[in-house]
Amino acid sequence: MAKREISGSRVIVTGASSGIGREIAIELGRHGADVVVVARSADKLEKLAAAFADLPGRCEVFAGDVTDDGVRHAAVRRAVEIFGGLDILINNAGIGALGPFETSTVERLRKIMEVNFFAAAEMIRVALPTLKHGRRPMIVNVASILGHVGIPQSSEYCASKFALRALSQSLRAELYKHGVDVLVVSPGSTETEFFDHAIEMAAHPPWLESKRTSPAKVARETVAAIAAGKREIIPNFRGWLMCLMQRFSPGLVDLALRRYGK
């Protein structure tokens, strides 16, 4: 995968109003990238744009819901109109829920898949014709270590992130001939507003109380991985260990997770 210069890159970041998305946008701005930030909260995006005042990069606000096809097309058009094209698409928008699958609803499953998987997939489809003409273009999909290891009480979220990783792997090979790279970012537990905006909290597993990685650290490692042309990063040591155990001792991981499935 190709290395790239961040300065001057034209980027779209979805889910940019808080947490990892916000920090990625700021980190890109520090490196001189021009960023279209997309999220539903216009107020939070305006505050993010204000943080670009002392940064070499530029920020363009686009408020909207990425599950809306019109919003996806309009965001790409904005990048072309304001910055002249698109080099990097970062799919970060996501939601989650906690609780047993058996007592959940079809609405919960569909909502999570709609935001975490379908919106990202369709954003890629919309952006590809423009990305193909970009400078060392790249798609960045923010997945999760829960796209490597399925845990109890988060079945729908895990399914959405497994699907996003699978799509990324397929596209990495499929888009090689077009010069479009694909990076997967798989954070572990992160200090974000994610669970404050969860659509349902029907369980409170003990790992919610564990020490979390800062979104700024995830952002720094993500932007560094973009520049280096990496395939996937896991910016969390305990998450990396968990994925390693899943690969070499899946039975042991199953045994450890059973106590949380009750």
Phi and psi restraints in degrees (value plus and minus 20) as a CYANA .aco file:
   2 ALA   PHI     -98.9   -58.9
   2 ALA   PSI     121.8   161.8
   3 LYS   PHI     -97.8   -57.8
   3 LYS   PSI     136.2   176.2
   4 ARG   PHI    -166.9  -126.9
   4 ARG   PSI     135.4   175.4
   5 GLU   PHI    -108.8   -68.8
   5 GLU   PSI     106.0   146.0
   6 ILE   PHI     -94.0   -54.0
   6 ILE   PSI     -59.3   -19.3
   7 SER   PHI     -78.7   -38.7
   7 SER   PSI     107.5   147.5
   8 GLY   PHI      67.0   107.0
   8 GLY   PSI     -26.9    13.1
   9 SER   PHI     -88.6   -48.6
   9 SER   PSI     125.5   165.5
  10 ARG   PHI    -127.3   -87.3
  10 ARG   PSI     101.7   141.7
  11 VAL   PHI    -151.2  -111.2
  11 VAL   PSI     124.1   164.1
  12 ILE   PHI    -131.7   -91.7
  12 ILE   PSI     111.4   151.4
  13 VAL   PHI    -142.5  -102.5
  13 VAL   PSI      98.5   138.5
  14 THR   PHI    -111.9   -71.9
  14 THR   PSI     139.7   179.7
  15 GLY   PHI      41.1    81.1
  15 GLY   PSI      20.2    60.2
  16 ALA   PHI    -113.2   -73.2
  16 ALA   PSI     -17.2    22.8
  17 SER   PHI     -96.5   -56.5
  17 SER   PSI     -39.3     0.7
  18 SER   PHI    -179.4  -139.4
  18 SER   PSI     153.9   193.9
  19 GLY   PHI      38.4    78.4
  19 GLY   PSI    -158.9  -118.9
  20 ILE   PHI     -81.2   -41.2
  20 ILE   PSI     -63.1   -23.1
  21 GLY   PHI     -80.4   -40.4
  21 GLY   PSI     -64.0   -24.0
  22 ARG   PHI     -82.3   -42.3
  22 ARG   PSI     -65.8   -25.8
  23 GLU   PHI     -87.9   -47.9
  23 GLU   PSI     -55.3   -15.3
  24 ILE   PHI     -83.6   -43.6
  24 ILE   PSI     -63.7   -23.7
  25 ALA   PHI     -79.2   -39.2
  25 ALA   PSI     -65.9   -25.9
  26 ILE   PHI     -84.7   -44.7
  26 ILE   PSI     -63.1   -23.1
  27 GLU   PHI     -82.4   -42.4
  27 GLU   PSI     -59.5   -19.5
  28 LEU   PHI     -82.8   -42.8
  28 LEU   PSI     -62.3   -22.3
  29 GLY   PHI     -81.3   -41.3
  29 GLY   PSI     -58.0   -18.0
  30 ARG   PHI     -81.7   -41.7
  30 ARG   PSI     -51.2   -11.2
  31 HIS   PHI    -111.9   -71.9
  31 HIS   PSI     -12.8    27.2
  32 GLY   PHI      69.0   109.0
  32 GLY   PSI      -4.3    35.7
  33 ALA   PHI    -101.8   -61.8
  33 ALA   PSI     133.6   173.6
  34 ASP   PHI    -122.2   -82.2
  34 ASP   PSI     103.8   143.8
  35 VAL   PHI    -145.3  -105.3
  35 VAL   PSI     108.7   148.7
  36 VAL   PHI    -113.4   -73.4
  36 VAL   PSI      97.5   137.5
  37 VAL   PHI    -121.3   -81.3
  37 VAL   PSI     111.4   151.4
  38 VAL   PHI    -144.2  -104.2
  38 VAL   PSI     111.2   151.2
  39 ALA   PHI    -190.6  -150.6
  39 ALA   PSI     151.6   191.6
  40 ARG   PHI     -97.7   -57.7
  40 ARG   PSI     -48.8    -8.8
  41 SER   PHI    -108.4   -68.4
  41 SER   PSI      83.6   123.6
  42 ALA   PHI     -84.5   -44.5
  42 ALA   PSI     -58.7   -18.7
  43 ASP   PHI     -81.4   -41.4
  43 ASP   PSI     -65.9   -25.9
  44 LYS   PHI     -87.0   -47.0
  44 LYS   PSI     -55.7   -15.7
  45 LEU   PHI     -87.4   -47.4
  45 LEU   PSI     -56.6   -16.6
  46 GLU   PHI     -84.9   -44.9
  46 GLU   PSI     -58.7   -18.7
  47 LYS   PHI     -85.3   -45.3
  47 LYS   PSI     -58.5   -18.5
  48 LEU   PHI     -83.0   -43.0
  48 LEU   PSI     -63.8   -23.8
  49 ALA   PHI     -80.6   -40.6
  49 ALA   PSI     -56.3   -16.3
  50 ALA   PHI     -83.8   -43.8
  50 ALA   PSI     -50.8   -10.8
  51 ALA   PHI     -89.4   -49.4
  51 ALA   PSI     -35.0     5.0
  52 PHE   PHI    -102.6   -62.6
  52 PHE   PSI     -24.7    15.3
  53 ALA   PHI     -76.4   -36.4
  53 ALA   PSI     -57.2   -17.2
  54 ASP   PHI    -123.8   -83.8
  54 ASP   PSI      -5.5    34.5
  55 LEU   PHI    -125.5   -85.5
  55 LEU   PSI     132.5   172.5
  56 PRO   PHI     -90.2   -50.2
  56 PRO   PSI     -44.0    -4.0
  57 GLY   PHI    -103.4   -63.4
  57 GLY   PSI     145.1   185.1
  58 ARG   PHI    -128.8   -88.8
  58 ARG   PSI     135.4   175.4
  59 CYS   PHI    -150.7  -110.7
  59 CYS   PSI     110.3   150.3
  60 GLU   PHI    -139.2   -99.2
  60 GLU   PSI     105.6   145.6
  61 VAL   PHI    -108.6   -68.6
  61 VAL   PSI     114.3   154.3
  62 PHE   PHI    -158.1  -118.1
  62 PHE   PSI      84.7   124.7
  63 ALA   PHI    -107.1   -67.1
  63 ALA   PSI     108.5   148.5
  64 GLY   PHI     152.8   192.8
  64 GLY   PSI     146.9   186.9
  65 ASP   PHI    -115.6   -75.6
  65 ASP   PSI      99.6   139.6
  66 VAL   PHI     -89.0   -49.0
  66 VAL   PSI     -28.9    11.1
  67 THR   PHI     -98.0   -58.0
  67 THR   PSI     -27.7    12.3
  68 ASP   PHI    -112.5   -72.5
  68 ASP   PSI     100.4   140.4
  69 ASP   PHI     -80.4   -40.4
  69 ASP   PSI     -55.7   -15.7
  70 GLY   PHI     -83.0   -43.0
  70 GLY   PSI     -57.5   -17.5
  71 VAL   PHI     -85.5   -45.5
  71 VAL   PSI     -62.0   -22.0
  72 ARG   PHI     -81.3   -41.3
  72 ARG   PSI     -67.3   -27.3
  73 HIS   PHI     -83.7   -43.7
  73 HIS   PSI     -61.4   -21.4
  74 ALA   PHI     -86.9   -46.9
  74 ALA   PSI     -55.9   -15.9
  75 ALA   PHI     -84.4   -44.4
  75 ALA   PSI     -61.6   -21.6
  76 VAL   PHI     -86.8   -46.8
  76 VAL   PSI     -62.0   -22.0
  77 ARG   PHI     -79.5   -39.5
  77 ARG   PSI     -60.2   -20.2
  78 ARG   PHI     -82.5   -42.5
  78 ARG   PSI     -61.7   -21.7
  79 ALA   PHI     -80.3   -40.3
  79 ALA   PSI     -61.0   -21.0
  80 VAL   PHI     -88.7   -48.7
  80 VAL   PSI     -64.4   -24.4
  81 GLU   PHI     -86.6   -46.6
  81 GLU   PSI     -61.5   -21.5
  82 ILE   PHI    -108.0   -68.0
  82 ILE   PSI     -61.6   -21.6
  83 PHE   PHI    -131.2   -91.2
  83 PHE   PSI     -26.3    13.7
  84 GLY   PHI      68.5   108.5
  84 GLY   PSI     -15.2    24.8
  85 GLY   PHI     140.6   180.6
  85 GLY   PSI    -187.4  -147.4
  86 LEU   PHI    -165.1  -125.1
  86 LEU   PSI     109.0   149.0
  87 ASP   PHI    -131.7   -91.7
  87 ASP   PSI     -52.5   -12.5
  88 ILE   PHI    -157.7  -117.7
  88 ILE   PSI     109.5   149.5
  89 LEU   PHI    -131.7   -91.7
  89 LEU   PSI     105.1   145.1
  90 ILE   PHI    -135.9   -95.9
  90 ILE   PSI      88.2   128.2
  91 ASN   PHI    -108.2   -68.2
  91 ASN   PSI      81.6   121.6
  92 ASN   PHI    -137.5   -97.5
  92 ASN   PSI     -38.9     1.1
  93 ALA   PHI     -77.0   -37.0
  93 ALA   PSI     114.6   154.6
  94 GLY   PHI    -184.5  -144.5
  94 GLY   PSI     135.4   175.4
  95 ILE   PHI    -156.7  -116.7
  95 ILE   PSI     149.0   189.0
  96 GLY   PHI    -170.3  -130.3
  96 GLY   PSI    -198.7  -158.7
  97 ALA   PHI    -178.6  -138.6
  97 ALA   PSI     134.2   174.2
  98 LEU   PHI    -144.3  -104.3
  98 LEU   PSI     116.7   156.7
  99 GLY   PHI     128.1   168.1
  99 GLY   PSI     139.7   179.7
 100 PRO   PHI     -85.8   -45.8
 100 PRO   PSI     123.1   163.1
 101 PHE   PHI     -83.0   -43.0
 101 PHE   PSI     -60.0   -20.0
 102 GLU   PHI     -77.9   -37.9
 102 GLU   PSI     -57.3   -17.3
 103 THR   PHI    -120.8   -80.8
 103 THR   PSI     -13.5    26.5
 104 SER   PHI    -104.7   -64.7
 104 SER   PSI    -193.2  -153.2
 105 THR   PHI    -142.6  -102.6
 105 THR   PSI     141.7   181.7
 106 VAL   PHI     -84.1   -44.1
 106 VAL   PSI     -50.3   -10.3
 107 GLU   PHI     -84.2   -44.2
 107 GLU   PSI     -59.2   -19.2
 108 ARG   PHI     -84.1   -44.1
 108 ARG   PSI     -66.0   -26.0
 109 LEU   PHI     -80.7   -40.7
 109 LEU   PSI     -68.1   -28.1
 110 ARG   PHI     -87.0   -47.0
 110 ARG   PSI     -57.2   -17.2
 111 LYS   PHI     -84.4   -44.4
 111 LYS   PSI     -65.6   -25.6
 112 ILE   PHI     -84.7   -44.7
 112 ILE   PSI     -64.3   -24.3
 113 MET   PHI     -85.3   -45.3
 113 MET   PSI     -55.8   -15.8
 114 GLU   PHI     -82.0   -42.0
 114 GLU   PSI     -65.6   -25.6
 115 VAL   PHI     -98.8   -58.8
 115 VAL   PSI     -69.4   -29.4
 116 ASN   PHI     -98.4   -58.4
 116 ASN   PSI     -49.5    -9.5
 117 PHE   PHI    -136.0   -96.0
 117 PHE   PSI     -79.5   -39.5
 118 PHE   PHI     -82.4   -42.4
 118 PHE   PSI     -61.9   -21.9
 119 ALA   PHI     -83.4   -43.4
 119 ALA   PSI     -61.1   -21.1
 120 ALA   PHI     -85.6   -45.6
 120 ALA   PSI     -64.7   -24.7
 121 ALA   PHI     -81.5   -41.5
 121 ALA   PSI     -64.6   -24.6
 122 GLU   PHI     -94.1   -54.1
 122 GLU   PSI     -48.1    -8.1
 123 MET   PHI     -84.5   -44.5
 123 MET   PSI     -59.0   -19.0
 124 ILE   PHI     -82.7   -42.7
 124 ILE   PSI     -65.4   -25.4
 125 ARG   PHI     -80.5   -40.5
 125 ARG   PSI     -61.6   -21.6
 126 VAL   PHI     -88.0   -48.0
 126 VAL   PSI     -58.9   -18.9
 127 ALA   PHI    -100.9   -60.9
 127 ALA   PSI     -43.0    -3.0
 128 LEU   PHI     -75.3   -35.3
 128 LEU   PSI     -65.5   -25.5
 129 PRO   PHI     -78.1   -38.1
 129 PRO   PSI     -52.6   -12.6
 130 THR   PHI    -100.8   -60.8
 130 THR   PSI     -61.8   -21.8
 131 LEU   PHI     -78.6   -38.6
 131 LEU   PSI     -57.6   -17.6
 132 LYS   PHI     -78.6   -38.6
 132 LYS   PSI     -44.3    -4.3
 133 HIS   PHI    -118.3   -78.3
 133 HIS   PSI     -13.6    26.4
 134 GLY   PHI    -100.4   -60.4
 134 GLY   PSI     154.7   194.7
 135 ARG   PHI    -110.2   -70.2
 135 ARG   PSI      93.1   133.1
 136 ARG   PHI      24.3    64.3
 136 ARG   PSI      41.9    81.9
 137 PRO   PHI     -86.5   -46.5
 137 PRO   PSI     131.6   171.6
 138 MET   PHI    -168.7  -128.7
 138 MET   PSI     123.6   163.6
 139 ILE   PHI    -126.9   -86.9
 139 ILE   PSI     110.9   150.9
 140 VAL   PHI    -138.6   -98.6
 140 VAL   PSI      98.0   138.0
 141 ASN   PHI    -129.1   -89.1
 141 ASN   PSI      99.3   139.3
 142 VAL   PHI    -105.1   -65.1
 142 VAL   PSI      85.8   125.8
 143 ALA   PHI    -120.5   -80.5
 143 ALA   PSI    -144.8  -104.8
 144 SER   PHI    -195.6  -155.6
 144 SER   PSI     138.7   178.7
 145 ILE   PHI     -83.4   -43.4
 145 ILE   PSI     -38.8     1.2
 146 LEU   PHI     -98.1   -58.1
 146 LEU   PSI     -16.7    23.3
 147 GLY   PHI    -112.6   -72.6
 147 GLY   PSI     -22.2    17.8
 148 HIS   PHI    -130.0   -90.0
 148 HIS   PSI     -56.5   -16.5
 149 VAL   PHI    -148.9  -108.9
 149 VAL   PSI      99.4   139.4
 150 GLY   PHI    -104.2   -64.2
 150 GLY   PSI     106.4   146.4
 151 ILE   PHI    -134.8   -94.8
 151 ILE   PSI     135.7   175.7
 152 PRO   PHI     -88.2   -48.2
 152 PRO   PSI     136.3   176.3
 153 GLN   PHI      53.9    93.9
 153 GLN   PSI     -17.7    22.3
 154 SER   PHI    -159.8  -119.8
 154 SER   PSI      16.1    56.1
 155 SER   PHI     -80.6   -40.6
 155 SER   PSI     -63.8   -23.8
 156 GLU   PHI     -87.5   -47.5
 156 GLU   PSI     -62.3   -22.3
 157 TYR   PHI     -82.1   -42.1
 157 TYR   PSI     -66.6   -26.6
 158 CYS   PHI     -79.1   -39.1
 158 CYS   PSI     -63.8   -23.8
 159 ALA   PHI     -79.9   -39.9
 159 ALA   PSI     -61.1   -21.1
 160 SER   PHI     -85.8   -45.8
 160 SER   PSI     -57.2   -17.2
 161 LYS   PHI     -99.2   -59.2
 161 LYS   PSI     -53.8   -13.8
 162 PHE   PHI     -79.9   -39.9
 162 PHE   PSI     -63.9   -23.9
 163 ALA   PHI     -83.6   -43.6
 163 ALA   PSI     -60.2   -20.2
 164 LEU   PHI     -86.0   -46.0
 164 LEU   PSI     -58.9   -18.9
 165 ARG   PHI     -86.5   -46.5
 165 ARG   PSI     -60.4   -20.4
 166 ALA   PHI     -84.3   -44.3
 166 ALA   PSI     -64.0   -24.0
 167 LEU   PHI     -79.1   -39.1
 167 LEU   PSI     -62.9   -22.9
 168 SER   PHI     -81.2   -41.2
 168 SER   PSI     -63.4   -23.4
 169 GLN   PHI     -84.6   -44.6
 169 GLN   PSI     -62.5   -22.5
 170 SER   PHI     -83.3   -43.3
 170 SER   PSI     -65.2   -25.2
 171 LEU   PHI     -88.1   -48.1
 171 LEU   PSI     -51.3   -11.3
 172 ARG   PHI     -78.1   -38.1
 172 ARG   PSI     -62.2   -22.2
 173 ALA   PHI     -96.3   -56.3
 173 ALA   PSI     -60.2   -20.2
 174 GLU   PHI     -87.0   -47.0
 174 GLU   PSI     -55.4   -15.4
 175 LEU   PHI    -115.2   -75.2
 175 LEU   PSI     -20.5    19.5
 176 TYR   PHI     -76.2   -36.2
 176 TYR   PSI     -61.2   -21.2
 177 LYS   PHI     -85.6   -45.6
 177 LYS   PSI     -38.9     1.1
 178 HIS   PHI    -116.6   -76.6
 178 HIS   PSI     -20.4    19.6
 179 GLY   PHI      55.8    95.8
 179 GLY   PSI      -0.9    39.1
 180 VAL   PHI    -119.5   -79.5
 180 VAL   PSI      96.7   136.7
 181 ASP   PHI    -105.4   -65.4
 181 ASP   PSI     139.3   179.3
 182 VAL   PHI    -152.4  -112.4
 182 VAL   PSI     102.2   142.2
 183 LEU   PHI    -133.0   -93.0
 183 LEU   PSI     113.7   153.7
 184 VAL   PHI    -128.8   -88.8
 184 VAL   PSI     107.7   147.7
 185 VAL   PHI    -127.3   -87.3
 185 VAL   PSI     101.9   141.9
 186 SER   PHI    -139.2   -99.2
 186 SER   PSI      60.9   100.9
 187 PRO   PHI     -90.2   -50.2
 187 PRO   PSI     137.4   177.4
 188 GLY   PHI    -112.3   -72.3
 188 GLY   PSI    -172.7  -132.7
 189 SER   PHI     -83.4   -43.4
 189 SER   PSI     105.7   145.7
 190 THR   PHI    -146.5  -106.5
 190 THR   PSI     126.9   166.9
 191 GLU   PHI     -97.5   -57.5
 191 GLU   PSI      60.8   100.8
 192 THR   PHI    -150.1  -110.1
 192 THR   PSI     158.8   198.8
 193 GLU   PHI    -106.3   -66.3
 193 GLU   PSI      -6.4    33.6
 194 PHE   PHI     -72.3   -32.3
 194 PHE   PSI     -73.4   -33.4
 195 PHE   PHI     -96.4   -56.4
 195 PHE   PSI     -36.8     3.2
 196 ASP   PHI     -88.1   -48.1
 196 ASP   PSI     -43.8    -3.8
 197 HIS   PHI    -133.4   -93.4
 197 HIS   PSI      -3.7    36.3
 198 ALA   PHI     -83.3   -43.3
 198 ALA   PSI     122.7   162.7
 199 ILE   PHI     -97.3   -57.3
 199 ILE   PSI     -35.2     4.8
 200 GLU   PHI    -179.7  -139.7
 200 GLU   PSI     117.8   157.8
 201 MET   PHI    -145.8  -105.8
 201 MET   PSI      56.7    96.7
 202 ALA   PHI    -113.7   -73.7
 202 ALA   PSI     -12.3    27.7
 203 ALA   PHI    -173.8  -133.8
 203 ALA   PSI     140.9   180.9
 204 HIS   PHI    -157.9  -117.9
 204 HIS   PSI      54.0    94.0
 205 PRO   PHI     -84.5   -44.5
 205 PRO   PSI     133.1   173.1
 206 PRO   PHI     -83.2   -43.2
 206 PRO   PSI     -43.5    -3.5
 207 TRP   PHI     -88.7   -48.7
 207 TRP   PSI     -32.6     7.4
 208 LEU   PHI     -85.4   -45.4
 208 LEU   PSI     -44.2    -4.2
 209 GLU   PHI    -110.6   -70.6
 209 GLU   PSI     -23.7    16.3
 210 SER   PHI     -94.4   -54.4
 210 SER   PSI     141.2   181.2
 211 LYS   PHI     -84.4   -44.4
 211 LYS   PSI     117.0   157.0
 212 ARG   PHI    -136.4   -96.4
 212 ARG   PSI     135.5   175.5
 213 THR   PHI     -98.2   -58.2
 213 THR   PSI     124.2   164.2
 214 SER   PHI     -94.8   -54.8
 214 SER   PSI     124.4   164.4
 215 PRO   PHI     -82.4   -42.4
 215 PRO   PSI     -47.3    -7.3
 216 ALA   PHI     -85.0   -45.0
 216 ALA   PSI     -59.2   -19.2
 217 LYS   PHI     -85.0   -45.0
 217 LYS   PSI     -63.7   -23.7
 218 VAL   PHI     -80.1   -40.1
 218 VAL   PSI     -61.0   -21.0
 219 ALA   PHI     -84.6   -44.6
 219 ALA   PSI     -64.4   -24.4
 220 ARG   PHI     -80.6   -40.6
 220 ARG   PSI     -64.3   -24.3
 221 GLU   PHI     -89.9   -49.9
 221 GLU   PSI     -52.5   -12.5
 222 THR   PHI     -86.9   -46.9
 222 THR   PSI     -67.9   -27.9
 223 VAL   PHI     -85.6   -45.6
 223 VAL   PSI     -57.7   -17.7
 224 ALA   PHI     -83.2   -43.2
 224 ALA   PSI     -58.9   -18.9
 225 ALA   PHI     -88.1   -48.1
 225 ALA   PSI     -56.3   -16.3
 226 ILE   PHI     -81.0   -41.0
 226 ILE   PSI     -68.0   -28.0
 227 ALA   PHI     -82.9   -42.9
 227 ALA   PSI     -57.3   -17.3
 228 ALA   PHI    -102.3   -62.3
 228 ALA   PSI     -31.6     8.4
 229 GLY   PHI      53.3    93.3
 229 GLY   PSI      18.6    58.6
 230 LYS   PHI     -99.4   -59.4
 230 LYS   PSI     143.4   183.4
 231 ARG   PHI    -110.0   -70.0
 231 ARG   PSI     -64.6   -24.6
 232 GLU   PHI    -175.8  -135.8
 232 GLU   PSI     123.7   163.7
 233 ILE   PHI    -150.5  -110.5
 233 ILE   PSI     131.7   171.7
 234 ILE   PHI    -144.2  -104.2
 234 ILE   PSI      70.4   110.4
 235 PRO   PHI    -100.9   -60.9
 235 PRO   PSI      33.0    73.0
 236 ASN   PHI    -182.4  -142.4
 236 ASN   PSI      96.9   136.9
 237 PHE   PHI     -83.3   -43.3
 237 PHE   PSI     -64.2   -24.2
 238 ARG   PHI     -86.4   -46.4
 238 ARG   PSI     -55.1   -15.1
 239 GLY   PHI     -84.9   -44.9
 239 GLY   PSI     -59.4   -19.4
 240 TRP   PHI     -82.5   -42.5
 240 TRP   PSI     -62.5   -22.5
 241 LEU   PHI     -82.8   -42.8
 241 LEU   PSI     -60.4   -20.4
 242 MET   PHI     -81.9   -41.9
 242 MET   PSI     -63.2   -23.2
 243 CYS   PHI     -85.7   -45.7
 243 CYS   PSI     -57.4   -17.4
 244 LEU   PHI     -84.4   -44.4
 244 LEU   PSI     -62.6   -22.6
 245 MET   PHI     -84.5   -44.5
 245 MET   PSI     -58.8   -18.8
 246 GLN   PHI     -82.5   -42.5
 246 GLN   PSI     -55.5   -15.5
 247 ARG   PHI     -92.1   -52.1
 247 ARG   PSI     -61.8   -21.8
 248 PHE   PHI    -124.2   -84.2
 248 PHE   PSI     -40.9    -0.9
 249 SER   PHI    -160.0  -120.0
 249 SER   PSI      42.1    82.1
 250 PRO   PHI     -81.5   -41.5
 250 PRO   PSI     -52.2   -12.2
 251 GLY   PHI     -84.6   -44.6
 251 GLY   PSI     -58.5   -18.5
 252 LEU   PHI     -85.6   -45.6
 252 LEU   PSI     -59.5   -19.5
 253 VAL   PHI     -84.2   -44.2
 253 VAL   PSI     -64.3   -24.3
 254 ASP   PHI     -76.9   -36.9
 254 ASP   PSI     -63.1   -23.1
 255 LEU   PHI     -84.0   -44.0
 255 LEU   PSI     -60.7   -20.7
 256 ALA   PHI     -88.6   -48.6
 256 ALA   PSI     -52.5   -12.5
 257 LEU   PHI    -103.3   -63.3
 257 LEU   PSI     -36.7     3.3
 258 ARG   PHI     -79.5   -39.5
 258 ARG   PSI     -56.3   -16.3
 259 ARG   PHI     -85.7   -45.7
 259 ARG   PSI     -40.4    -0.4
 260 TYR   PHI    -111.5   -71.5
 260 TYR   PSI     -24.6    15.4
 261 GLY   PHI    -109.8   -69.8
 261 GLY   PSI     -19.4    20.6
